[in-house]
Amino acid sequence: MDDVVTYAPGEEFAGRIADTAAESTPAWPAMPAPPPGAPNVVVILFDDLGFAQLGCFGGLGGRVRTPNIDRLAERGVRYRNFHTTALCSPSRAALLTGRNHHSVGVATIMERATGYPGYNGRIPQDCAMLPEVLRQHGYATMAAGKWHLAPDEEATPAGPYDRWPLGQGFERYYGFLSGETSQWEPDLTADNHRVDPPGRPEDGYHLTPDLVDRAVEWISGVKAVAPNKPFFLYFAPGAMHSPHHVPQAYAAAYEGVFDDGWDAVRAATLTRQQDIGIMPPEVELSPRNPGVTAWTDLPEDEKRLFRRQAEVFAGFLTHTDEHVGRLLDFIDGSGLGDDTLIMLMSDNGASAEGGVNGLLSEMSYFNGSPEGIEAMLDARASWGSPETHPHYATGWAMAGNTPNRFYKAFVHEGGTLDPLIVAWPGKVADPGSVRTQFHHVVDITPTLLDVIGIEWPEQVKGVAQRPLEGTSFRYTFDAPQARTRKERQYFEMFAHRAIWEDGWKAVALHWSSSVLQRLGHIDHELHDGDWDADRWELYHLDSDPAENHDLAAEHPEILERLVALWWEEARQYQVLPLDDSLLARLDVKRPSVFEPRSRYTYRGRIRLPRPASPDVRDRSHTITARFVVTEDPAEGVLVSNGGLDGGYTLCLHAGAVHYVNNFLGRTHSTVSSEQPLRPGEHTAEVRFERTGKHAGRATLSLDGAVAGTVEIPATNPIAYAATEGLEVGSDSTSPIWPAYAPPFTFTGQIVEVTIDVLDDAAPLTVEEAAAQDRADMTRQ
C-alpha cells in the first residue's frame, strides 16, 4: 500500500488530472487512521453493582467469589474514590459523552423526561459520543448489552434511529435498548432491528454468555481482516440489575454463606476492605439505613427468604464473572492483552428497589399486588429461574454499598461511590495497588482520549461541539500518590443535591414523596416542593469517606461556600429547574413518532416495544384478526401483548381459537372455540367490555358467530411486561399462556389485525402514579 497516494478529508486532490488517464495520476481519499500505538479499549460497565460486592472491593466480607475480575485488578489498579451520577442512564450518558448528565439532557432515566434542556432525555448532536470520534480516527466500535440512552418513544420500528447505538458512532450493536430485560428471555436488538433470542432457557440459554459470544465473534472478525486496527468495545451486561436470573447451580454454591445476615456481612465487609486497602483503617461503618430492620430482630421465616435472595444474587455475580473471564481470556489468548486498555466499573450503587422484603416478581410489585413473605418462601427453590423476576431486599443493598450510606438514586456515597478497575499491562504503575484520587464517570472519555492521543474535534458530522466537561485521570496511571487534578463535581438526582471540592462534600437529602417510594414507609417530615427545608450536611471525605461525621455546625463557612458553588454549577450545567413531582412528571406529554389513535391496523408479522403498542389497559376494546389457515391443525399466535407476568394473547392451539387474559401469571382467563378450524380464511374477534376497575368480560366470536364468553376478574393495571409490547404473528419472549412455548409463530397467513379502542383511559390515581413510578425506577 506504500505506493497508494492518499489525501485527507478537506485537502485538495493529491493526484494529477490531465486530459487522459495515461497522463494523469490517481489518488484516494485517506482511510481514517489511529494515532501510532493506539490501544484497543474495552469498557465493562456493570449495572447496579455496589461498591462492596466484587471480591477485590470487599466481596461482601469475602463471601462472594469473582476470581476473574480480581485477576484483572491484580494486573491493574483499583480506584476507591471513583464516583458516578447515582443512576444508570445519566451515568452512561456522562461516560460516553464526557459531559455532565444534565448537560446532555439525561438528568434521570429516559422514561422520566420533561421539557427542560437538562431533563429532556435527548442527547444533543453538539455533544457527540466517544465511539463516533474513535470511529473517525480508525477504530472499530461495538456496543454489547444495555443501552438505555434512547427515549422510550424513539425506540420503535419507525425510529428515529439517531439516538440508538449505531446512530451514536457504534458500528455494531447487540443487546437491549431498555433499562432492564429478562436474562433468560431477553428483548433483543441487533444493530437497528429486533431479533429473537438464539436459544431458550430450557436449552441453557442466558443473556450474559450470549453477549460475550457476540463480542468475541466481533473482535475475531475485526482482527482477522485488519490485525492492526484498534477496537473500542463497550460491554454493558444486564448484570447485576434485577431480575436476578442465574442457573440454579451457581446459587446453590452459596447455600448457607449468608446465614448470619446483612449486619454481620456489613461488618465483615468493612474489615476485609481495610485489610485489602480499599478503605483506610480509620473508616467506621455508617449507621444502618432508615427502614432496614436489624437482622437479629427479623422473624426466622423472613431470614430464610432473605438468605436465599443473597445466595441467588451472589450466584448471579459469580456467573457473570465467569463469562467476563471468558472475554478476558479471549483477549489474552489472542495476543491482544498487552495492547488492550480495560476499564471495569458500575453505573451506580446497589439498588434498594426490591423494597424491605425483596420481590419474587417485579411485575406484581409494579401492578400494586406484590407477593407476601409466605408466597415468596414457597418459591424459594425457584428463585432466579425463568418463572421468577426477582430482586433482593433493601438490607442486602445496604450491605452491597458498605461502608456507605443509602443506595442507587441517592447522592450520598452509597449511590455515587462505585468500583473502578483500570488494567493496561506495562502502562500502569504498581499493579494491584489502590488509587485514592477523586474522579467521576464524566472523566472516562477525557481519559481515554488522553491515552489514545486524540483531541476532541471542533466539529462532528458538521455540528460544532461543546467542550468536554470531564478531567483526564491518565496521570494516576503513573503517579499513584499524585494529588487529584479534579477541581469539583456537582451531583443531583431526584432533587437530592451534593457537591465535592478539595476533599469536602456538601450533601442534602430531599425528603419527598418519591423518596418514600424507594425506601418504604419512613416517619419523616416531607419537603415536597420545598428545597429550602432541606438540611445540608458537610463531610470531609478524605478523612471520613463513609460520611459518618457531619461537620456542618463546625465549619459553617465551608458549607455556605459549597452550597453557593452548587447553585453556580447547577446554573452552568442545566440542572435547573429542580423538580420532585411524581404525578406531573408521569403525565408529561412528549414529542413522539408513535401516533395514538382509536384504531390500529397491522398486516403481517409485527413486533413492537411497549411504548409503541396500543394501550388497552382498563379500556373497552375489540381485537379483530383475519387470517388464513393453511395447515391442519393450525398453530400459533395471531396477536399478543405482554409475557409471563401478564397480558393477553389470541392464538390457535390444536386447531382451535383461544383468547387468554393473563393476570400477573396467577390466573389465565380463557375462552375458546369448540372445534378446530379447517383450512381457509377466517375471522376471529374478541370484544373486551370493561365491567369494573381493571376487570371485564371478553366475548370471542369466530366467523361472525359467538364462540363463548369469559369473565375476567382482574387485569394488570400498570404494565403487562417489563419490555415486551404488541406482537402480530408470535409471542417471542416469555409466554403469556403456559400452553405454548415462544415464539409460537402462526403457521398460516395473517391478512390483517385491527384493534379498536372504544373508550378513553381513566386519569391515573395517586396510587397508580406511585406504581408507575416504581415500574419506571425499577426498570432503569
C-alpha positions in Angstrom: 0.0 0.0 0.0 3.1 2.3 0.2 2.6 3.3 -3.5 -1.0 4.4 -3.0 -1.3 8.2 -2.9 -3.9 9.5 -0.5 -5.3 12.8 0.7 -7.2 13.7 3.9 -10.8 14.9 4.0 -10.8 18.6 3.2 -7.5 18.6 1.4 -7.1 19.1 -2.3 -6.9 16.0 -4.6 -3.3 14.8 -4.3 -3.0 13.3 -7.8 -3.0 14.8 -11.2 -5.8 15.1 -13.7 -5.0 15.6 -17.3 -6.9 15.0 -20.5 -6.4 11.3 -20.4 -5.8 8.6 -17.8 -2.4 7.9 -19.3 -1.3 11.4 -18.5 -2.9 11.5 -15.0 -2.0 10.2 -11.6 -4.7 8.7 -9.3 -5.1 9.4 -5.6 -7.5 8.1 -3.0 -9.4 9.7 0.0 -7.4 8.5 3.0 -8.9 5.9 5.3 -9.2 7.0 9.0 -6.0 6.1 10.8 -5.5 5.9 14.6 -2.5 7.6 16.3 0.6 5.4 16.4 0.4 2.8 19.2 -3.3 3.5 19.9 -4.5 0.6 22.2 -7.6 -1.4 22.0 -10.1 -0.2 24.6 -12.7 -2.3 26.5 -15.1 -0.6 28.9 -17.0 -3.2 31.0 -20.0 -1.5 32.7 -21.9 -3.4 35.3 -25.4 -2.4 36.3 -26.5 -1.8 39.9 -23.2 -3.3 41.3 -22.5 -1.9 44.7 -19.1 -0.7 45.9 -18.5 -3.7 48.1 -19.8 -6.6 46.0 -16.7 -7.5 43.9 -14.2 -9.7 45.7 -11.4 -7.2 45.1 -13.6 -4.4 46.7 -14.6 -6.5 49.8 -16.7 -9.2 48.3 -19.4 -8.9 51.0 -16.9 -9.9 53.6 -15.0 -12.3 51.3 -18.2 -14.4 50.7 -18.6 -13.6 47.0 -16.2 -15.2 44.5 -15.2 -13.1 41.5 -11.8 -14.6 40.6 -11.6 -13.3 37.0 -12.4 -9.7 38.0 -10.0 -10.0 40.9 -7.3 -11.2 38.5 -8.0 -8.1 36.4 -7.5 -5.9 39.5 -4.2 -7.7 40.3 -2.8 -6.7 36.9 -4.2 -3.2 37.1 -5.3 -0.7 39.7 -8.4 -0.2 41.8 -9.9 3.3 42.4 -11.6 3.7 45.8 -12.7 7.3 45.2 -14.5 6.9 41.8 -18.0 8.3 41.5 -21.0 8.2 39.2 -24.2 10.1 38.9 -26.1 7.5 41.1 -28.4 6.3 38.3 -27.9 4.3 35.1 -28.9 6.4 32.1 -27.2 9.5 33.5 -24.0 7.7 34.2 -24.0 6.1 30.8 -24.6 9.4 29.1 -21.8 11.1 31.1 -19.4 8.2 30.4 -19.9 8.2 26.6 -20.1 11.9 26.1 -17.6 13.3 28.6 -20.2 15.9 29.7 -22.2 16.1 32.8 -25.5 14.3 32.6 -27.7 17.4 32.8 -25.6 19.0 30.1 -26.7 16.3 27.7 -30.3 16.2 28.8 -30.1 13.0 30.8 -30.8 14.2 34.4 -32.7 11.0 35.1 -33.9 7.8 33.3 -35.3 8.2 29.8 -38.8 7.3 30.9 -39.0 10.3 33.3 -38.0 13.0 30.7 -39.6 16.5 31.0 -39.4 19.5 28.6 -36.3 21.2 30.0 -32.9 21.1 28.4 -31.3 19.2 31.3 -34.2 16.7 31.6 -35.5 16.0 28.1 -33.7 12.7 27.5 -32.5 13.7 24.1 -28.7 13.8 23.9 -27.9 16.7 21.5 -25.8 16.5 18.4 -23.4 19.0 19.7 -22.4 16.5 22.4 -21.3 13.6 20.3 -20.3 10.3 21.9 -16.8 8.9 22.2 -17.4 6.0 19.7 -18.2 8.4 16.9 -14.9 10.3 17.5 -12.9 7.0 17.7 -14.6 5.7 14.6 -13.4 8.8 12.7 -9.9 8.0 13.9 -9.7 4.5 12.6 -11.2 2.5 15.4 -13.7 -0.4 15.0 -16.6 0.2 17.5 -19.2 -2.1 19.1 -21.7 -1.9 21.9 -23.0 -5.1 23.5 -25.6 -5.2 26.2 -27.7 -2.5 27.8 -28.2 0.9 26.1 -31.0 2.9 27.8 -29.9 6.1 26.1 -32.7 6.5 23.6 -36.1 8.0 24.6 -38.7 5.3 25.0 -40.8 7.0 22.4 -37.9 6.7 19.9 -37.3 3.0 20.4 -39.7 2.0 17.7 -39.5 0.3 14.2 -40.2 3.8 12.8 -37.2 5.2 14.7 -35.8 7.8 14.7 -32.6 5.8 15.0 -30.1 8.6 15.6 -30.0 8.0 19.3 -29.7 4.2 19.0 -26.2 2.9 19.3 -25.5 2.9 15.5 -26.6 6.5 15.4 -24.1 7.4 18.1 -20.9 6.0 16.5 -21.1 2.3 17.2 -20.7 0.2 14.0 -22.3 -2.9 15.5 -24.7 -3.4 18.4 -26.2 -6.4 20.1 -28.2 -6.1 23.3 -31.3 -4.5 24.7 -32.4 -0.9 24.4 -34.4 -0.5 27.6 -33.4 -0.3 31.2 -33.7 -4.0 32.0 -34.7 -7.3 30.4 -35.1 -10.9 31.4 -31.7 -12.7 31.4 -33.5 -15.9 30.3 -35.8 -14.4 27.6 -34.4 -11.1 26.7 -35.9 -8.5 24.4 -33.0 -8.2 21.9 -31.9 -5.8 19.3 -29.2 -6.5 16.7 -27.9 -3.3 15.1 -31.2 -1.5 14.2 -33.7 -4.3 14.4 -35.3 -6.6 16.9 -34.3 -10.2 16.9 -35.4 -13.3 18.8 -33.1 -14.8 21.4 -30.9 -17.5 19.8 -31.9 -20.1 22.5 -34.5 -20.9 25.1 -33.9 -21.1 28.9 -34.8 -24.8 28.9 -31.8 -25.3 26.5 -29.5 -23.4 28.8 -29.6 -20.0 27.1 -28.7 -17.0 29.3 -28.1 -13.4 28.1 -24.6 -12.9 29.6 -22.8 -15.7 27.8 -24.6 -14.7 24.6 -23.3 -11.1 24.9 -19.7 -12.4 25.4 -20.1 -14.7 22.4 -21.2 -11.8 20.2 -18.3 -9.6 21.5 -15.7 -12.3 20.9 -17.1 -13.0 17.4 -16.9 -9.3 16.5 -13.3 -8.9 17.8 -12.3 -12.0 15.9 -13.7 -10.7 12.7 -12.1 -7.3 13.1 -8.7 -8.7 13.8 -9.0 -11.4 11.1 -9.3 -8.7 8.4 -7.2 -5.8 10.0 -4.8 -7.1 12.7 -3.5 -3.5 13.4 -6.9 -1.8 13.5 -7.7 -1.0 17.2 -11.2 -1.6 18.6 -13.4 0.0 21.2 -15.8 -2.5 22.9 -18.5 -1.1 25.2 -19.6 -4.2 27.1 -22.6 -3.5 29.4 -24.3 -6.7 30.6 -27.7 -6.6 32.4 -25.9 -7.9 35.5 -26.3 -7.1 38.3 -29.6 -5.3 37.7 -32.8 -7.2 38.5 -34.1 -9.6 37.6 -31.5 -11.7 39.4 -31.5 -14.6 36.9 -28.9 -17.4 37.2 -28.6 -21.1 36.7 -29.5 -22.8 39.9 -26.1 -24.5 40.4 -24.5 -21.1 40.9 -27.0 -20.1 43.6 -26.6 -23.5 45.3 -22.9 -23.0 45.6 -23.7 -20.2 48.1 -26.1 -22.1 50.3 -25.6 -21.1 53.9 -22.9 -18.5 53.1 -25.2 -15.6 54.2 -26.9 -17.2 57.1 -25.5 -14.6 59.6 -27.4 -11.8 57.8 -26.7 -8.4 56.4 -25.5 -6.7 59.6 -22.8 -9.3 60.1 -21.9 -9.2 56.4 -21.5 -5.4 56.5 -19.1 -5.6 59.5 -17.1 -8.3 57.9 -17.0 -6.5 54.6 -15.5 -3.3 56.1 -12.9 -5.4 57.9 -12.0 -7.0 54.6 -11.9 -3.7 52.8 -9.5 -2.4 55.3 -7.3 -5.5 55.1 -7.0 -5.2 51.3 -6.5 -1.4 51.3 -9.8 -0.4 49.7 -10.8 1.5 52.9 -8.3 3.2 55.3 -8.1 1.8 58.9 -9.9 4.8 60.5 -13.1 4.4 58.5 -16.2 3.5 60.5 -19.3 1.6 59.4 -22.2 4.0 58.7 -25.4 3.6 60.7 -28.0 1.2 59.4 -30.1 2.9 56.7 -33.6 4.1 57.6 -36.2 1.4 57.1 -33.8 -1.5 57.4 -34.5 -3.9 60.3 -31.7 -5.3 62.4 -31.1 -8.9 61.3 -31.5 -10.2 64.9 -35.0 -8.6 65.0 -36.3 -10.5 62.0 -38.6 -13.5 62.2 -37.0 -16.8 61.2 -39.2 -17.1 58.1 -38.0 -13.8 56.8 -34.4 -14.7 57.4 -34.8 -17.9 55.4 -36.2 -15.9 52.5 -33.6 -13.1 52.7 -30.7 -15.7 52.8 -32.0 -17.2 49.6 -32.1 -13.8 47.9 -28.5 -13.2 48.7 -27.5 -16.6 47.5 -29.1 -16.1 44.1 -27.5 -12.6 43.8 -24.1 -13.9 44.7 -24.5 -16.8 42.2 -25.5 -14.3 39.5 -22.4 -12.2 40.2 -20.1 -15.3 40.1 -21.8 -16.5 36.9 -21.2 -13.0 35.3 -17.6 -13.0 36.5 -17.1 -16.4 34.8 -18.2 -15.1 31.5 -16.4 -11.8 31.8 -13.4 -14.1 32.4 -14.1 -15.8 29.0 -13.9 -12.3 27.4 -10.6 -11.5 29.2 -9.2 -15.0 28.4 -10.0 -14.5 24.7 -8.3 -11.1 24.6 -5.2 -12.6 26.3 -5.3 -15.8 24.3 -5.4 -13.8 21.0 -2.2 -12.0 21.9 -4.1 -8.7 22.4 -3.7 -8.4 26.2 -0.6 -6.1 26.2 -2.3 -3.8 23.6 -5.6 -3.5 25.4 -6.7 -1.0 28.0 -9.6 -2.4 30.1 -11.8 -0.4 32.4 -14.4 -2.2 34.6 -16.9 -0.2 36.6 -20.5 0.1 37.8 -23.1 2.8 36.8 -24.4 3.4 40.4 -24.6 1.9 43.8 -26.5 -1.2 44.8 -30.3 -0.9 44.3 -32.8 -0.8 47.1 -35.7 -1.0 44.6 -36.5 -4.5 45.9 -38.1 -2.9 49.0 -37.8 -4.2 52.5 -38.8 -7.8 51.7 -37.4 -8.2 48.2 -39.5 -9.2 45.2 -40.4 -12.5 43.6 -41.9 -10.7 40.6 -41.2 -7.1 39.9 -44.4 -7.1 37.7 -46.5 -7.9 40.7 -44.9 -5.0 42.5 -45.4 -2.6 39.6 -49.0 -3.6 39.4 -49.7 -3.0 43.1 -50.0 -6.6 44.1 -46.6 -7.9 45.3 -46.3 -11.4 46.8 -46.2 -11.6 50.5 -43.5 -13.3 52.6 -45.3 -16.7 52.6 -45.7 -16.8 48.8 -42.1 -15.8 48.3 -41.0 -18.5 50.7 -43.0 -21.1 48.8 -41.0 -20.0 45.7 -37.6 -20.1 47.3 -36.4 -23.2 45.3 -37.2 -21.5 42.0 -35.8 -18.0 42.9 -33.8 -16.8 40.0 -35.4 -19.2 37.5 -37.3 -18.1 34.3 -40.6 -18.3 36.2 -39.4 -15.5 38.5 -38.4 -11.9 38.1 -36.7 -11.3 41.4 -34.9 -8.6 43.4 -33.3 -8.8 46.8 -34.3 -6.9 50.0 -33.1 -3.5 50.9 -30.8 -4.8 53.6 -28.7 -6.6 51.0 -28.3 -3.4 49.0 -27.2 -1.7 52.2 -24.6 -4.4 52.6 -23.6 -4.1 49.0 -22.7 -0.4 49.5 -20.6 -1.0 52.6 -19.4 1.2 54.4 -21.6 3.9 52.8 -25.0 5.4 53.4 -28.0 5.0 51.2 -28.3 3.5 47.7 -28.7 4.0 44.0 -30.7 7.2 43.2 -29.2 9.0 46.3 -26.3 11.3 46.1 -24.8 10.1 49.4 -21.8 7.8 48.8 -24.0 4.7 48.7 -25.4 6.0 45.5 -22.4 7.6 43.9 -19.3 5.7 45.1 -18.6 2.8 42.7 -15.8 0.3 41.9 -13.4 1.1 39.1 -10.6 -1.1 37.8 -8.1 0.0 35.2 -5.8 -2.6 33.6 -3.2 -1.9 30.9 -0.2 -4.2 31.1 3.1 -2.3 31.3 1.4 1.1 31.3 0.0 1.3 34.8 2.5 1.6 37.7 2.4 -0.7 40.7 -0.1 -3.3 39.6 -2.5 -4.5 42.3 -2.4 -1.2 44.1 -5.2 1.2 45.0 -5.7 4.8 43.8 -7.2 7.4 46.0 -7.8 10.4 43.7 -11.3 11.7 43.4 -12.7 11.2 39.9 -16.1 10.8 38.3 -17.7 8.9 35.4 -17.7 12.1 33.3 -13.9 11.8 33.3 -13.8 8.5 31.4 -14.0 9.9 27.9 -11.3 12.6 28.5 -9.0 9.9 30.0 -9.4 7.6 27.0 -8.8 10.4 24.6 -5.7 11.3 26.6 -4.4 7.7 26.5 -5.1 7.4 22.7 -3.7 10.8 21.8 -6.8 12.3 20.3 -8.1 15.9 20.7 -11.9 16.3 20.9 -12.8 17.7 17.5 -14.3 21.1 16.9 -17.0 19.5 14.7 -18.5 16.1 14.4 -20.7 15.3 11.3 -20.7 19.0 10.6 -22.0 20.0 14.0 -19.9 22.3 16.2 -19.2 20.6 19.5 -19.5 21.8 23.1 -16.3 21.3 25.1 -15.8 18.2 27.3 -16.6 18.8 31.0 -14.5 15.9 32.5 -10.9 15.7 33.6 -8.5 13.1 32.5 -7.1 10.8 35.2 -4.4 9.4 32.9 -1.9 10.9 35.3 -2.9 8.5 38.0 -1.7 5.5 36.0 1.9 6.7 36.5 1.7 8.7 39.7 -0.1 6.7 42.4 0.4 9.4 45.1 -0.4 12.4 42.9 -2.9 15.0 44.2 -6.2 14.8 42.3 -6.5 17.2 39.3 -10.2 17.2 39.6 -11.4 20.6 40.8 -15.0 19.9 41.7 -18.0 17.8 40.9 -21.7 18.5 41.5 -24.4 15.9 41.9 -28.2 16.0 41.6 -30.6 13.1 41.4 -34.4 13.4 42.1 -33.7 16.7 43.8 -31.1 15.2 46.1 -28.1 17.5 45.8 -24.4 17.4 46.6 -21.1 18.9 45.6 -17.4 17.9 46.1 -14.4 20.2 46.1 -10.9 19.7 47.6 -11.9 16.8 49.8 -15.1 18.3 51.2 -18.6 17.3 50.3 -21.8 19.1 51.0 -25.0 16.9 50.5 -28.7 17.4 51.0 -31.2 14.6 51.1 -34.5 15.9 49.7 -37.3 14.2 51.7 -40.1 13.9 49.2 -42.9 11.5 48.4 -40.8 9.9 45.7 -38.1 9.1 48.4 -40.7 7.1 50.2 -41.4 5.1 47.0 -37.8 3.9 47.2 -37.3 3.5 51.0 -40.8 2.4 52.0 -42.6 4.0 55.0 -40.3 6.3 56.9 -41.5 8.5 59.7 -40.0 11.8 58.4 -41.4 15.2 57.5 -41.7 15.5 53.7 -40.4 18.5 51.8 -42.3 18.2 48.6 -41.6 21.3 46.5 -39.7 23.0 49.4 -35.9 22.8 48.9 -35.2 25.4 51.5 -36.4 23.0 54.1 -33.7 20.5 53.2 -30.8 20.3 55.6 -27.3 20.4 54.1 -24.7 18.1 55.6 -20.9 18.6 55.4 -18.3 15.8 55.3 -14.6 15.7 54.8 -14.4 12.7 52.5 -10.6 12.4 52.6 -10.8 11.5 56.3 -14.4 10.3 56.5 -15.3 8.6 53.3 -18.4 6.9 54.8 -20.0 10.2 55.7 -20.3 9.5 59.4 -19.3 12.8 60.9 -21.4 15.8 59.8 -19.2 18.9 60.2 -21.8 21.5 59.1 -22.0 23.1 62.6 -18.2 23.2 63.0 -17.5 24.7 59.5 -20.5 26.8 58.5 -18.3 28.9 56.3 -17.2 25.9 54.2 -20.8 24.7 53.9 -22.0 28.1 52.9 -19.4 28.3 50.2 -20.1 24.9 48.8 -23.9 25.4 48.7 -23.4 28.6 46.8 -21.0 26.8 44.5 -23.6 24.1 43.9 -26.1 26.7 42.7 -23.4 28.1 40.3 -22.7 24.6 38.9 -26.5 24.0 38.6 -26.9 27.1 36.5 -23.9 26.2 34.4 -24.8 22.6 33.7 -28.6 22.8 33.1 -29.6 21.3 36.5 -32.4 23.8 37.0 -35.3 23.7 37.5 -35.4 21.4 40.4 -38.4 19.1 40.3 -39.5 16.5 42.8 -43.0 15.9 41.3 -44.4 12.5 40.8 -47.8 12.6 39.1 -47.0 15.6 37.0 -43.8 14.1 35.6 -45.5 10.9 34.7 -48.2 12.8 32.8 -45.8 14.9 30.7 -46.7 15.0 27.0 -43.6 14.4 24.9 -43.0 14.5 21.2 -43.3 11.0 19.8 -43.3 9.3 16.4 -45.9 7.0 17.8 -49.4 8.2 16.9 -52.1 7.3 19.5 -55.4 6.6 17.8 -58.7 4.8 18.3 -58.0 2.2 15.5 -54.7 0.3 14.9 -54.3 -1.8 11.8 -51.5 -4.3 11.3 -50.6 -6.5 8.3 -48.0 -9.3 8.5 -45.8 -10.2 11.4 -45.1 -7.2 13.7 -43.0 -6.8 16.9 -43.4 -3.5 18.8 -41.9 -2.2 22.0 -44.1 -1.3 24.9 -44.2 2.5 24.3 -45.3 1.9 20.6 -48.1 -0.5 21.5 -51.9 0.2 21.7 -52.8 0.9 25.3 -55.9 -1.2 26.1 -55.3 -1.5 29.8 -58.6 -1.0 31.7 -60.3 0.1 28.4 -63.1 -1.5 26.4 -61.7 -2.6 23.1 -62.1 -5.1 20.2 -59.4 -7.2 18.6 -60.2 -8.5 15.1 -58.0 -10.9 13.2 -58.4 -12.0 9.6 -56.2 -15.0 8.8 -55.8 -18.0 6.5 -55.4 -21.5 7.9 -53.0 -23.4 5.7 -52.3 -26.4 7.9 -54.4 -28.8 9.8 -54.2 -28.4 12.8 -53.3 -24.7 12.8 -51.0 -23.4 15.5 -49.6 -20.1 16.6 -50.3 -16.6 17.9 -52.4 -14.2 15.9 -51.8 -11.2 18.3 -50.3 -10.9 21.8 -49.1 -8.2 24.2 -47.2 -9.0 27.4 -45.4 -12.0 28.8 -45.2 -14.4 31.6 -46.3 -11.8 34.1 -49.4 -10.6 32.4 -51.1 -9.5 29.2 -53.3 -11.2 26.5 -53.0 -13.5 23.6 -55.3 -14.5 20.7 -54.0 -17.7 19.3 -54.7 -21.1 17.6 -53.7 -24.2 19.6 -54.5 -27.7 18.4 -56.5 -26.0 15.6 -58.9 -24.2 18.0 -59.0 -20.4 18.6 -58.3 -19.2 22.2 -58.3 -15.8 23.9 -56.3 -15.7 27.1 -56.0 -12.8 29.6 -53.1 -13.3 32.0 -53.2 -11.5 35.4 -49.7 -11.4 36.9 -49.1 -15.1 35.9 -51.6 -16.1 38.6 -54.8 -16.5 36.7 -55.4 -17.2 33.0 -59.0 -16.3 32.0 -59.6 -18.2 28.8 -62.4 -18.5 26.2 -62.0 -21.0 23.3 -63.8 -22.2 20.2 -65.1 -25.7 20.4 -63.9 -27.1 17.0 -60.6 -26.9 15.2 -60.6 -24.6 12.2 -60.5 -26.1 8.7 -58.1 -24.6 6.1 -59.3 -21.4 4.5 -59.8 -17.7 5.5 -61.4 -17.0 8.9 -62.1 -14.0 11.2 -61.7 -14.1 15.0 -62.9 -11.2 17.1 -62.6 -10.5 20.8 -64.7 -7.9 22.4 -63.5 -6.8 25.8 -66.1 -4.9 27.8 -64.8 -3.1 30.9 -67.1 -4.1 33.8 -65.2 -2.6 36.7 -61.8 -1.2 37.8 -59.3 -3.4 35.9 -62.0 -6.1 35.3 -64.0 -7.0 32.3 -65.8 -9.5 30.1 -64.3 -11.0 26.9 -66.5 -12.4 24.2 -64.9 -14.5 21.4 -66.6 -14.6 18.0 -65.5 -16.8 15.1 -66.6 -16.1 11.6 -69.4 -14.0 12.9 -70.8 -16.5 15.4 -70.2 -16.1 19.2 -68.0 -18.9 20.4 -68.0 -18.1 24.1 -67.6 -15.5 26.9 -65.4 -15.3 29.9 -65.5 -13.1 33.0 -62.1 -11.5 33.7 -61.9 -10.5 37.4 -58.5 -8.8 37.2 -56.1 -7.4 34.7 -52.7 -5.8 35.1 -53.4 -2.2 35.9 -49.9 -0.7 35.2 -47.9 -2.9 32.9 -48.2 -6.2 31.2 -44.5 -6.8 31.0 -41.2 -5.1 31.6 -40.4 -4.5 28.0 -42.5 -6.7 25.7 -45.2 -5.0 23.6 -47.6 -5.9 20.9 -46.8 -8.7 18.5 -48.7 -9.9 15.5 -48.0 -13.5 14.5 -45.9 -14.5 17.5 -45.2 -14.2 21.2 -41.4 -14.1 21.1 -40.1 -13.7 24.6 -41.8 -15.2 27.7 -45.1 -16.9 27.1 -48.4 -15.2 28.0 -50.1 -18.6 28.2 -48.2 -21.6 29.6 -49.9 -23.9 27.0 -47.4 -22.8 24.3 -43.7 -22.1 24.1 -42.4 -18.9 22.4 -42.2 -17.7 19.8 -45.2 -19.8 18.8 -45.2 -18.3 15.3 -48.5 -18.6 13.4 -48.3 -21.4 10.8 -50.8 -19.8 8.5 -51.1 -16.4 6.8 -52.2 -13.3 8.7 -54.3 -11.0 6.5 -55.0 -8.2 9.0 -55.3 -7.5 12.7 -57.3 -4.5 13.9 -57.5 -3.2 17.4 -60.3 -0.7 18.2 -60.1 1.2 21.4 -63.6 2.1 22.5 -63.1 4.5 25.4 -60.5 6.8 27.0 -58.2 5.7 29.7 -59.1 7.0 33.2 -56.6 9.5 34.7 -54.0 8.0 37.0 -54.8 7.9 40.6 -52.1 8.9 43.1 -51.7 5.2 43.9 -51.4 4.3 40.2 -48.9 7.1 39.7 -46.8 5.7 42.5 -47.0 2.3 41.0 -45.9 3.7 37.6 -43.1 5.5 39.3 -42.0 2.2 40.9 -42.1 0.5 37.5 -40.1 3.2 35.7 -37.5 3.3 38.5 -37.0 -0.4 38.9 -36.7 -1.0 35.2 -33.8 1.5 34.9 
